[in-house]
C-alpha cells in the first residue's frame, strides 16, 4: 500500500483504461491519506481557502507548476479567497494513481 510519502515522491505517468483505473477500495485507501479531499463523480476535489486574492493566485500558480511538471492537469475554480482543485484521469475514465500523486503534491504546498 502506498503512503503519503510514496505519493509525494512519485511521478505521474501515462495511464491506460484497461489496467490503471482504480477500484473503489483503492480510492478510499488513498483518500484516507489526503485530509479534506473528497470523491466527486469521476474525480477527487478539495477547496482551499485564503485570506486574500494574492495568496489565492500564488496557490493557483503553484498548482499550475505542479500540473505542468507532472503533465497531469486539474480543473480549477478560482475566486477571490478560494480555489477548488479537481483531479480525474480522462484516459482511464475515472481515477488513477496520478490523481492522488498530484493531490498529495498540492496538499504539500500548504504544509499538509
ChimeraX commands (.cxc) that place a marker at each C-alpha (Angstrom):
marker #1 position 0.00,0.00,0.00 radius 0.5
marker #1 position 1.21,3.50,-0.79 radius 0.5
marker #1 position 1.95,6.06,1.90 radius 0.5
marker #1 position 1.71,9.82,1.65 radius 0.5
marker #1 position 5.49,9.94,1.32 radius 0.5
marker #1 position 5.31,7.48,-1.59 radius 0.5
marker #1 position 2.80,9.72,-3.37 radius 0.5
marker #1 position 4.92,12.83,-2.82 radius 0.5
marker #1 position 7.99,11.12,-4.26 radius 0.5
marker #1 position 6.19,9.52,-7.22 radius 0.5
marker #1 position 5.86,10.96,-10.72 radius 0.5
marker #1 position 2.83,10.76,-12.95 radius 0.5
marker #1 position 2.97,8.51,-15.98 radius 0.5
marker #1 position 0.65,7.78,-18.91 radius 0.5
marker #1 position -2.30,5.66,-17.82 radius 0.5
marker #1 position -4.46,3.14,-19.66 radius 0.5
marker #1 position -8.16,2.49,-19.04 radius 0.5
marker #1 position -7.84,-1.29,-19.01 radius 0.5
marker #1 position -5.22,-1.51,-16.26 radius 0.5
marker #1 position -4.82,1.80,-14.43 radius 0.5
marker #1 position -8.34,2.82,-13.32 radius 0.5
marker #1 position -8.53,2.41,-9.56 radius 0.5
marker #1 position -11.24,0.39,-7.86 radius 0.5
marker #1 position -13.38,1.77,-5.02 radius 0.5
marker #1 position -11.33,0.15,-2.24 radius 0.5
marker #1 position -8.06,1.57,-3.55 radius 0.5
marker #1 position -9.63,5.01,-3.98 radius 0.5
marker #1 position -10.85,5.02,-0.37 radius 0.5
marker #1 position -7.43,3.90,0.92 radius 0.5
marker #1 position -5.68,6.70,-0.98 radius 0.5
marker #1 position -8.29,9.30,0.00 radius 0.5
marker #1 position -7.59,8.46,3.64 radius 0.5
marker #1 position -4.07,9.85,3.11 radius 0.5
marker #1 position -5.38,13.23,1.94 radius 0.5
marker #1 position -7.35,15.17,4.57 radius 0.5
marker #1 position -10.22,17.21,3.18 radius 0.5
marker #1 position -10.18,15.65,-0.29 radius 0.5
marker #1 position -13.45,14.04,-1.30 radius 0.5
marker #1 position -14.65,11.88,-4.13 radius 0.5
marker #1 position -16.80,13.82,-6.56 radius 0.5
marker #1 position -18.16,11.96,-9.57 radius 0.5
marker #1 position -15.24,10.56,-11.56 radius 0.5
marker #1 position -12.67,12.60,-9.61 radius 0.5
marker #1 position -11.42,13.94,-6.30 radius 0.5
marker #1 position -11.65,17.54,-5.14 radius 0.5
marker #1 position -10.81,19.95,-2.37 radius 0.5
marker #1 position -11.48,23.65,-1.86 radius 0.5
marker #1 position -8.59,25.66,-0.44 radius 0.5
marker #1 position -9.34,28.98,1.30 radius 0.5
marker #1 position -7.07,32.01,1.59 radius 0.5
marker #1 position -7.20,35.42,3.29 radius 0.5
marker #1 position -6.88,37.40,0.06 radius 0.5
marker #1 position -6.67,37.32,-3.72 radius 0.5
marker #1 position -2.87,37.49,-3.90 radius 0.5
marker #1 position -2.43,34.34,-1.82 radius 0.5
marker #1 position -5.12,32.59,-3.84 radius 0.5
marker #1 position -3.33,33.42,-7.08 radius 0.5
marker #1 position 0.05,32.36,-5.67 radius 0.5
marker #1 position -1.52,29.00,-4.85 radius 0.5
marker #1 position -3.07,28.75,-8.34 radius 0.5
marker #1 position 0.31,29.43,-9.94 radius 0.5
marker #1 position 1.98,26.80,-7.75 radius 0.5
marker #1 position -0.70,24.25,-8.70 radius 0.5
marker #1 position -0.16,25.12,-12.37 radius 0.5
marker #1 position 3.58,24.47,-11.95 radius 0.5
marker #1 position 2.89,21.04,-10.41 radius 0.5
marker #1 position 0.43,20.23,-13.20 radius 0.5
marker #1 position 2.94,21.21,-15.85 radius 0.5
marker #1 position 5.77,19.26,-14.23 radius 0.5
marker #1 position 3.63,16.13,-13.81 radius 0.5
marker #1 position 1.75,16.57,-17.12 radius 0.5
marker #1 position -1.50,15.98,-15.23 radius 0.5
marker #1 position -3.85,18.94,-15.17 radius 0.5
marker #1 position -6.70,19.61,-12.74 radius 0.5
marker #1 position -9.82,21.64,-13.22 radius 0.5
marker #1 position -9.53,24.79,-11.10 radius 0.5
marker #1 position -12.34,27.03,-9.92 radius 0.5
marker #1 position -10.85,30.29,-8.67 radius 0.5
marker #1 position -12.49,33.06,-6.68 radius 0.5
marker #1 position -11.18,35.93,-4.58 radius 0.5
marker #1 position -10.36,33.86,-1.50 radius 0.5
marker #1 position -10.59,30.23,-2.60 radius 0.5
marker #1 position -9.60,27.71,-5.21 radius 0.5
marker #1 position -11.32,24.39,-5.83 radius 0.5
marker #1 position -8.98,21.75,-7.27 radius 0.5
marker #1 position -10.50,18.76,-9.08 radius 0.5
marker #1 position -8.43,15.85,-10.43 radius 0.5
marker #1 position -9.55,12.97,-12.62 radius 0.5
marker #1 position -7.82,10.90,-15.27 radius 0.5
marker #1 position -9.67,11.21,-18.55 radius 0.5
marker #1 position -7.58,8.46,-20.15 radius 0.5
marker #1 position -8.95,5.92,-17.66 radius 0.5
marker #1 position -12.48,7.28,-17.42 radius 0.5
marker #1 position -12.11,7.61,-13.66 radius 0.5
marker #1 position -9.38,7.88,-11.09 radius 0.5
marker #1 position -5.78,6.72,-11.40 radius 0.5
marker #1 position -2.81,6.97,-9.11 radius 0.5
marker #1 position -1.83,10.17,-10.98 radius 0.5
marker #1 position -4.74,11.98,-9.36 radius 0.5
marker #1 position -3.54,11.08,-5.89 radius 0.5
marker #1 position 0.10,11.86,-6.68 radius 0.5
marker #1 position -0.86,15.36,-7.77 radius 0.5
marker #1 position -3.33,15.88,-4.92 radius 0.5
marker #1 position -0.57,14.98,-2.44 radius 0.5
marker #1 position 1.80,17.47,-4.08 radius 0.5
marker #1 position -0.86,20.19,-4.00 radius 0.5
marker #1 position -1.59,19.40,-0.36 radius 0.5
marker #1 position 2.13,19.70,0.46 radius 0.5
marker #1 position 2.15,23.29,-0.83 radius 0.5
marker #1 position 0.39,24.35,2.36 radius 0.5
marker #1 position 2.23,22.04,4.69 radius 0.5
marker #1 position -0.49,19.37,4.65 radius 0.5
marker link #1:1,2 radius 0.2
marker link #1:2,3 radius 0.2
marker link #1:3,4 radius 0.2
marker link #1:4,5 radius 0.2
marker link #1:5,6 radius 0.2
marker link #1:6,7 radius 0.2
marker link #1:7,8 radius 0.2
marker link #1:8,9 radius 0.2
marker link #1:9,10 radius 0.2
marker link #1:10,11 radius 0.2
marker link #1:11,12 radius 0.2
marker link #1:12,13 radius 0.2
marker link #1:13,14 radius 0.2
marker link #1:14,15 radius 0.2
marker link #1:15,16 radius 0.2
marker link #1:16,17 radius 0.2
marker link #1:17,18 radius 0.2
marker link #1:18,19 radius 0.2
marker link #1:19,20 radius 0.2
marker link #1:20,21 radius 0.2
marker link #1:21,22 radius 0.2
marker link #1:22,23 radius 0.2
marker link #1:23,24 radius 0.2
marker link #1:24,25 radius 0.2
marker link #1:25,26 radius 0.2
marker link #1:26,27 radius 0.2
marker link #1:27,28 radius 0.2
marker link #1:28,29 radius 0.2
marker link #1:29,30 radius 0.2
marker link #1:30,31 radius 0.2
marker link #1:31,32 radius 0.2
marker link #1:32,33 radius 0.2
marker link #1:33,34 radius 0.2
marker link #1:34,35 radius 0.2
marker link #1:35,36 radius 0.2
marker link #1:36,37 radius 0.2
marker link #1:37,38 radius 0.2
marker link #1:38,39 radius 0.2
marker link #1:39,40 radius 0.2
marker link #1:40,41 radius 0.2
marker link #1:41,42 radius 0.2
marker link #1:42,43 radius 0.2
marker link #1:43,44 radius 0.2
marker link #1:44,45 radius 0.2
marker link #1:45,46 radius 0.2
marker link #1:46,47 radius 0.2
marker link #1:47,48 radius 0.2
marker link #1:48,49 radius 0.2
marker link #1:49,50 radius 0.2
marker link #1:50,51 radius 0.2
marker link #1:51,52 radius 0.2
marker link #1:52,53 radius 0.2
marker link #1:53,54 radius 0.2
marker link #1:54,55 radius 0.2
marker link #1:55,56 radius 0.2
marker link #1:56,57 radius 0.2
marker link #1:57,58 radius 0.2
marker link #1:58,59 radius 0.2
marker link #1:59,60 radius 0.2
marker link #1:60,61 radius 0.2
marker link #1:61,62 radius 0.2
marker link #1:62,63 radius 0.2
marker link #1:63,64 radius 0.2
marker link #1:64,65 radius 0.2
marker link #1:65,66 radius 0.2
marker link #1:66,67 radius 0.2
marker link #1:67,68 radius 0.2
marker link #1:68,69 radius 0.2
marker link #1:69,70 radius 0.2
marker link #1:70,71 radius 0.2
marker link #1:71,72 radius 0.2
marker link #1:72,73 radius 0.2
marker link #1:73,74 radius 0.2
marker link #1:74,75 radius 0.2
marker link #1:75,76 radius 0.2
marker link #1:76,77 radius 0.2
marker link #1:77,78 radius 0.2
marker link #1:78,79 radius 0.2
marker link #1:79,80 radius 0.2
marker link #1:80,81 radius 0.2
marker link #1:81,82 radius 0.2
marker link #1:82,83 radius 0.2
marker link #1:83,84 radius 0.2
marker link #1:84,85 radius 0.2
marker link #1:85,86 radius 0.2
marker link #1:86,87 radius 0.2
marker link #1:87,88 radius 0.2
marker link #1:88,89 radius 0.2
marker link #1:89,90 radius 0.2
marker link #1:90,91 radius 0.2
marker link #1:91,92 radius 0.2
marker link #1:92,93 radius 0.2
marker link #1:93,94 radius 0.2
marker link #1:94,95 radius 0.2
marker link #1:95,96 radius 0.2
marker link #1:96,97 radius 0.2
marker link #1:97,98 radius 0.2
marker link #1:98,99 radius 0.2
marker link #1:99,100 radius 0.2
marker link #1:100,101 radius 0.2
marker link #1:101,102 radius 0.2
marker link #1:102,103 radius 0.2
marker link #1:103,104 radius 0.2
marker link #1:104,105 radius 0.2
marker link #1:105,106 radius 0.2
marker link #1:106,107 radius 0.2
marker link #1:107,108 radius 0.2
marker link #1:108,109 radius 0.2
marker link #1:109,110 radius 0.2
marker link #1:110,111 radius 0.2
marker link #1:111,112 radius 0.2
view
